[in-house]
Amino acid sequence: MALALALALALEEHTATREGHTTFYLAAGPEDGPLIIFVHGWPELSLSWRHQLPALAALGYRAVAPDMRGYGRSSTYERYEDYAQRAVVGDMMALLEGLGRTEAIWVGHDWGAPTVWSIASHHPEACTAVAGLCVPYFTLERGLQACVDQVNRDVYGPEYPAGQWEYQLFYQEHFDRARAEMDANPLNTVKLLFRRGDPNGAGRPAATAMTRINGGWFGPAGEAPDVPRDDDVISEEDLAVYADALARNGFFGPNAYYMNHAENSAYAAEAVNDGYLDMPVLFLGARYDYVCECYDSTLADPMRERCRRLTETTVYSGHWMAQERPLDVNAALVRWLATDLPEVWPRSRAPDPA
């Protein structure tokens, strides 16, 4: 199924292996084009960038999207600490080297955003530019408390100590239970998660805030309910790819990303340049994402202070913006690339004279 989809989308399939770790990745576009690497989040795949890879490749970029560790056809591990950002960033640096490059434009969403922010703050020489979707810089990559500090207390009272981030505390307190209820039915879990944004959700607690109160993501049922697939976000074929990958690997790896806040905080403290980013930075905020809520809270304020060449754009979508509103995301990316990085715009490829 994955191969058929890749072929249909004119995407190449590759693997890069270094020191025993294998990264699977999709790629498109000329091999000598400017490199742009798309980094997915929880609980996704390289396939999450299926709308972006062909579009950027058509412009002449070499567009690459890996399966992150614990996902898809990349290596999986059995310890929480194997999913800390130090290790994940190491994978991406190895991928960059394996591609024969020294720098790239990095684009990350969800947990992929903390990864590209960490690359930018620890390895700025490897960053032509960096873009984050939904999760702003100087938040989650610094540990959970950096997010909790920005919770909008007009929405989240004392019954929600961590605000919308209560679900992350649930992982820490009941990891095996959280994993088991997702592993019970990966297909239904993906169908429930991958849904378009709701404009009417503003000012109300996000569903994730109820995780600890309800005793789990799905309450007493112990597994995700069977809800209709949201065609605005995911097709039946795409759903099958996600569900098959999660059924094969399980949710240990994806969920273990949430178990390293202390180590991630220590790693963030090692950032160069006092954590300031001097390269071009794009942040795409999702207006209807009420977990990574950047419009009625101060969540994005630390990013605005630390990024010296920041462009911000609002996408009127929920959390899964690259899949829900791909044209808007692609337009914002291309506009930023053309405006802020004209020096790396792909060279014209005129046909050879007859």
N, C-alpha and C positions, 0 to 999 in steps of 0.2 A: 504493500500500500504506500509506504513512504517513498519508495523508489519511483512508483508510478506518478505520484504527485510531483516529485522533483523533476521528472522528465517532462511532465505536462507544463511545468512552470519554467522550463529551460534552465534549471539549476543544476550545477555540478555537485557531486558528493565526494568528499575527501575525508581523510583522517591524518592527524599529525600526532606522532608519538615521541615522547621525551621522558627519560628516566622512569619508564614504566607507566606513565600516564598517557592515555589516549584521548584526544579531543576529536570528535566528529564535527564536520562543519559543511554547510552549504556555501556555494560560491557562484557568482555570476559576474559577467563583464570581462573586459580585456585584462590579462594578467599584469600588464604594465600600467594600468590606469591607477589614479590616486586611490589609496586603500581606505575603505570605510568598513569598520567592524561593528556589527549589531549584536548586543549582548542581552539575552532574554532573562526573565525573572521567574518567579514562582507562579504556578507549577507548569511551566511552558516548555518550549523546544525552540530549536533554530527555525522551525516551521512558523513560529509566531511572526517572523519578518517576511513572510511570503509575499506581502504586498509591496514591501520596500526594496527587496533585493533586485527584482527585475527593473523597477523604475530607476534606481540609481545606476544599475548596469547599463541601461539604455543611454544614459548620459555619458558613459565612458568611465565610470568608477569601477574599481574592482571591489565588489560588495561581498562580504563574508559574514556568515552568522553561525557560531558554534552552538552545539549542545553543551551546556555547562556541566561541570562534574556532578554526578548523581542523576543525570537526565539522559534520556534517549540512548544514543550509541556511544556516549563518552563513558569514561571510567567511573565506577561507583565505589564508595568506601563505607566502612562500618562503624566509624567513630564520629562523634559530633565535631571534634576539633579538625577533622579533615575537610570541613566545609566553612572554616573561618576565611575571612577575606584575604588574609596573607597567602593562603594556599590558592584561592581562586584567582587572585591577581597573578600569582606565579604561573598558573595555567595560561592566562592570556598573554603574558610576556613570552612564554614558550611558543604559543601559537604565532605571535608576531615574528619571532625569529624563524619559525618553520616556514613562514610565508616569504622569507627572504627580505624582510623589511625592517626598518629601524623605527618607524613611526606610522601612526594611522589616525584617522578621524574615528573616535569611539562614540557609539550611541548605545545607551542602556535604558532599560525599562524595569520597573519594580526592583527586585534584587539585582538586576543587571545595572541599575543606576548607581547604587553604592559601589559596585565593582568599577565602573568607569570613572566615578569620582575618585576612588582610591588610586586608580592608575594615574589620573591627572595630578593628584596631590603627592604621590610617591615617585612617579616616573614621568615628570613633565616633558622630558626629552623624547618620550615615546608618543607624545600627543600633538598632532597637528592642531586638533581642536577636540572638543568633547561636548556631547549633548545628553541630557537626561530627560526621561519621560516620567512624569508623575511624582517621583521621589526627588526632592531638591537636594542640592549639595549641603554638606555640613550638618546632616541629620542622621539617617540610619546607619551610615558607615561608621559613625562615631559611637554606636551603641544605642540601645532602646531609650535610655534616659534623655538623650538629645532630642528625641521625638516627643516624649512625654512632657518635657519642659515647655513645649509649644502648643499643648492641648488648649483648645478653646473652652474655658470653664463656664462660659455662658450656655454651652450645649451639654457639657459633661460635668455633672455634679459629683459629690463624694461617693456615690454608689459605683462610679467608674473611675477608680484611682488612676488608671493608665489611659483614660479616655477611649478613643477608637482603637488604641493599641492593646486593649485587654486580651485579644486573641494571642498576642505574643507572650504574655505572661502565662496563658494557659498552656502553651507549648512547654514552657519551662517547668511548670508544676505537674503536668500530666502528659508528657510527651508520648508515651506508649498508647494512651487512649486516643489522642489526637491522630496519631498515625493509623491506628486500627480502624477508626471510623471512616477514614478516607480510603484505606486499602480495601474496606469491605465492598465498595462498589466504585471503582475509579471512573467508570463511564458516567454514572449519575453525578459524581463529584464534579467532573469537568462541566457537565451540562448546567449544573447549578451555579458554578462560579463564573462561567464565561457569558456574561449578560451585559447588555447595553446600559448606559447611564440613565438615571431617572432625574429629570430637572426638578421634580417635586420633593427630592430628598434633602434639600438645603435646610439647615437649622435643626435637623433631627439627628439623634445619635445613629451612627452607622451600625449595621447589623453586627459587625465584628466586636463592637463594645459589649455585646450580650453574651459572648462566648463563655466567660467564666460563670456568669449568673445562670446560664442555661446548662452548665455542666458539660459543654462540648459544642462543637460547631453545629451539630444537628440535633441537639437536645436528647431526650430519652431514646429516640429511635436508634441511635448508634451508627447510622449511616445516612448518606444523602438521599433525599426523596427523589422520585422519578418525575422530573419536570420537563416540559417541552424545551427542545433546543432553541436557542435564540439565533435565528438565521442572520440577524444583523451583525453578529460577531463571528460565528463559526459555522461552517458547512458540515454536512453529514460526514464527508470524507475526512475533513480536518479533525473532527471530533474523534473519529476512529483512530487516527494516528496518535493523538494525545492519549486517549484511553488505553490503547495497546502499550504505549511506552510506559505509562504509569503502572499498568498492571504487571508489566515485566519487571520493572525495577523497584516498584513500591515507592511509598512516600517518605521512607527514612531519609534519604539524601535531600530531597527538596525541603523537608521540614527541619532538617538539621541546620540549615542556614540561619534559623532563628535561635540557635542554641549557643551562639558565640559572641554575645554582646560585650562581655568583659574583654575577651581577646581582641575583638574588633576595635574597641575603644583604645586599647593599648597600641594597636597597630596604627590607628589614626593619629595618635600622639607623635608618631615618628615622621609625619608628613614634612616635606621640605617647604621652604619659603613661608614658614609659619602657617601653612595651610591655605595661603592665598593662591588663586589660580590666575595666571597672566595670559593664557592662551584664549582664543575665542571660545565662548561657552554659550550654548543654547539650552534653555529650559522650556519644555512643553508641559504646561499645567492642564490637567483634565478638570473642567468646570464641574462635572458631575461625579467626581471621585471623592467620596466622603470619608475615606480612610486617609489617603494622602491629600488632605484638604488644605489648600493653599490660599483661599480667597477670603475666608472669615476667621482665619487664625494667623498666627505669626510663623507658621512652619517654614516658609520660604525666606524669612528675613535674614537668617544667618548666611544663606547663599548670596543674597544681594550685597552683603558686606564683604564677602570673601572673594567674589568673582569680579575681576576688574574689567572684563570685556564681555559683559553679560547681555544676552538678548532673551527676552521672555515672550512667549506666545501662548495664548489660550486656545485649547481645542475643546469644543463643546461635545464632550463624550464622557463616558465612564472610564474606569481604570484601564480597560483593554483598548486604549485609543488606537494603537497601530493596526488593530484588527477591526474595530468598530468604525473608525473614521480614517481609513487609509489615505484617501485623497487629501484630506486636510493635513495629516501628518507629513505626507510626502511633499506637499506644497510648502509647508513651513520649513522642512529640512532643506529643500532645494533653494528656497529664497535666502535662507541663512548662508548656505554654502556659496551662493553666487555673490552675496553682498559682503560677507565677512571674510571669505576665503577665496577671493578671485584668483590668487596666485596658484592655487591648486585645482582650479577648475580644469576638467579634462581637456587636453589639447584636441583641436580639430583633427579628425581622421579622414582627410580627403582621400578618395580612391586613387590608386596609382594610375598614372597616365598610360593609355593603351600603347 
